[in-house]
Amino acid sequence: MVTEGKSSRRKRPTKVTLDAALLLEAKRLGINVSAACERGLAERVSREREAPAE
């Protein structure tokens, strides 16, 4: 899983589409949206890798 702080992995800019109200609230709360998206994606990829193949 990716942790807060600097990662030794190369990063690449990408575009994502997010709910506008959710993005505004995240910014208001001081959430690092890029880090939160990366963490969520890493968790999802991990779950998919562990899931039994159909």
C-alpha positions as CSV (number, residue, x, y, z in Angstrom):
1,M,0.0,0.0,0.0
2,V,1.2,3.5,-0.7
3,T,1.9,5.6,2.4
4,E,1.7,9.3,3.0
5,G,5.0,11.1,2.3
6,K,7.3,10.6,-0.6
7,S,7.2,7.5,-2.7
8,S,10.2,6.0,-4.5
9,R,7.9,5.1,-7.4
10,R,7.7,7.3,-10.5
11,K,4.5,9.3,-10.8
12,R,2.7,10.3,-13.9
13,P,0.2,13.1,-14.3
14,T,-3.3,11.8,-15.1
15,K,-6.8,13.2,-15.3
16,V,-9.7,11.9,-13.1
17,T,-13.2,13.1,-12.9
18,L,-14.6,13.6,-9.4
19,D,-17.8,14.8,-7.9
20,A,-17.6,18.6,-7.7
21,A,-19.1,18.8,-4.2
22,L,-16.8,16.0,-2.9
23,L,-13.8,17.7,-4.3
24,L,-14.7,21.1,-2.7
25,E,-15.3,19.5,0.7
26,A,-11.9,17.6,0.4
27,K,-10.1,20.9,-0.4
28,R,-11.9,22.7,2.5
29,L,-10.7,19.9,4.8
30,G,-7.2,20.2,3.6
31,I,-7.1,16.7,2.1
32,N,-4.4,16.0,-0.4
33,V,-6.6,14.8,-3.3
34,S,-3.8,13.2,-5.3
35,A,-2.6,11.2,-2.2
36,A,-6.1,10.2,-1.3
37,C,-6.9,9.0,-4.9
38,E,-3.6,7.1,-5.0
39,R,-4.2,5.4,-1.7
40,G,-7.7,4.4,-2.7
41,L,-6.6,3.1,-6.0
42,A,-3.7,1.1,-4.4
43,E,-6.2,-0.5,-2.0
44,R,-8.6,-1.4,-4.8
45,V,-5.8,-2.9,-6.9
46,S,-4.7,-5.0,-3.9
47,R,-8.2,-6.3,-3.3
48,E,-8.6,-7.2,-7.0
49,R,-5.3,-9.1,-7.0
50,E,-6.4,-11.1,-3.9
51,A,-9.9,-11.9,-5.3
52,P,-10.4,-15.4,-6.7
53,A,-10.5,-15.5,-10.5
54,E,-13.9,-16.3,-12.0
